[in-house]
Amino acid sequence: MIKDSDIKNFVAKMTYWERVNTYMSEYLLENPLASREEAYKDFMDSGADDSDAIEYRLEKIIRFGSSVR
């Protein structure tokens, strides 16, 4: 099982573009009809480059996956 501290440490080592791609991946999982441009714009508009937001999205991808069924 992945610990919260493992996710926190992993995110702390991520580059800016790895953070962008993590955000966009989670966005596109939740919005399958969205484009990559929409996902990137949402990232830029949200200011979600802080570690807590990226940790949340990465944890969501790992533990829960998409809520779209």
C-alpha positions in Angstrom: 0.0 0.0 0.0 1.2 3.5 -0.8 1.7 5.8 2.1 0.7 9.5 2.1 4.3 10.3 2.9 5.4 8.4 -0.3 3.1 10.5 -2.4 4.3 13.7 -0.7 7.9 12.8 -1.3 7.3 11.8 -4.9 5.4 15.1 -5.7 8.2 17.1 -4.0 10.6 15.7 -6.6 8.4 16.3 -9.7 9.3 18.9 -12.3 6.9 21.6 -13.4 5.9 19.6 -16.5 5.4 16.4 -14.6 3.0 18.4 -12.3 1.2 19.8 -15.4 0.8 16.3 -16.9 -0.4 14.8 -13.6 -3.1 17.6 -13.3 -4.1 17.2 -17.0 -4.3 13.4 -16.7 -6.7 13.6 -13.8 -8.7 16.3 -15.5 -9.0 14.2 -18.7 -10.0 11.1 -16.7 -12.9 13.1 -15.1 -13.8 14.9 -18.4 -13.2 12.3 -21.2 -14.7 14.6 -23.9 -12.3 17.5 -23.0 -9.3 18.3 -25.1 -5.7 18.6 -23.9 -6.0 22.3 -24.5 -8.9 22.5 -22.2 -7.1 20.5 -19.6 -4.0 22.8 -19.8 -6.2 25.9 -19.7 -7.9 24.6 -16.6 -4.5 24.0 -15.0 -3.4 27.5 -15.8 -6.6 29.1 -14.6 -6.7 27.1 -11.3 -3.2 27.9 -10.2 -3.0 24.3 -9.1 0.8 24.1 -9.2 1.0 23.9 -5.4 2.0 20.5 -4.0 -1.2 19.9 -2.1 -3.3 20.1 -5.3 -0.9 17.8 -7.2 -0.8 15.3 -4.4 -4.6 15.2 -4.3 -4.8 14.5 -8.0 -2.0 11.9 -8.0 -3.5 10.2 -5.1 -6.9 10.2 -6.8 -5.4 8.6 -9.9 -3.6 6.0 -7.9 -6.2 5.1 -5.3 -9.5 5.8 -6.9 -9.3 6.3 -10.7 -11.9 8.0 -12.7 -15.4 8.6 -11.3 -16.7 8.5 -14.8 -18.2 5.1 -15.5 
